[in-house]
Amino acid sequence: MKNTDRTFFDGLYGKNSIEFVKGLVFIYPFGVIGKENNNNVKPHIHNNQFQIFLITQGSTVLLHNDERIPVSAPSFITIPKNTEHGFEHQTEMKGWIISLSDAVLEHMIKRETEAVIAIETFQLTEVIKDSFSEIVYKNMLECVDEYHQDNIGKLLMLDSMIGKIIVQLSRIPKSTPLRIFDKDNSSIIYFRRFSQLIRESRTYKKSIEQYAAELHITTGRLNRVCNIIARQNPKEVITDYFINESKVLLSDIEKSINEIGYSIGFEDPSYFSRIFKKKTGFTPNEFRKTIGGIS
């Protein structure tokens, strides 16, 4: 029987927060979390990040949907948000966990619909010498190196590197990955379409009833879908999207905070500020100050 007790984390395993550099990327050594948990990272889900597990040394077992899939270095695994995964390490592991903010990542590539597929695909890829997979693998390692340096133009370089990696992931031949995991059940399909409609709406004002009508399901079904996939109700999913969108917009100092709120459908500036602080712990003005530097 499948385990239906789904564990969610907003940060890495066991953590409820994550500090993305400029809201985009966080990189952490792979294997450390396993050591802290007796080499057993139980199946869990992140609903706010796309992850790349870059495995440079060792052997582990990937846990997914009651399956146990052997994984050995060198290889990489791409795991979309809302996708359950865990690990049982068989040896000492080395590598990196590249966590990318789902909301900011989608903002970066929203005009490249084919590239979006890359951040929705759960796959395990073995790195083969002199193949396209090795090119992608080396670019991931260069991104990790840039992340840990304090060079001029670091943010711009990371944006460029991450964009390149996502495009390359979308170009990997379908015959290359050792495994592409099928996760397209009906709830995920509805949730994916709901997320797409939120992005297309461009306004916080659109009602749950309107979204449900466009999906041709009841509001009750939409509520169940969101709870199954993201453990949130539809309004929380919508609010999270537009608060994350406002974080990106706040980096444009030419626009006032009120203008930004109005542009995404918050007609009352005080309500926008209140919701923003509830979700982030900062007022919009405080948040704008925190993104003045890279670190």
ABEGO torsion letter per residue (X at the ends): XBBABBBBBABBBGBABBBBBGGABBBBBBGAAAAAAGGBBBBBBBAABBBBBBBABEBBBBBBGGBBBBBBOBBBBBBBBGBBBBBBBABBBBEBBBBBBAAAAAAAAAABAAAAAAAABBBBBBBBBGBAAAAAAAAAAAAAAAAABBBBGAAAAAAAAAAAAAAAAAABBAAABABBBBABBAAAAAAAAAAAAAAAAGBAABBAAAAAAAAGBBAAAAAAAAAAAAGBBAAAAAAAAAAAAAAAAAABAABBAAAAAAAAGBABAAAAAAAAAAAAGBBAAAAAAAAABAX
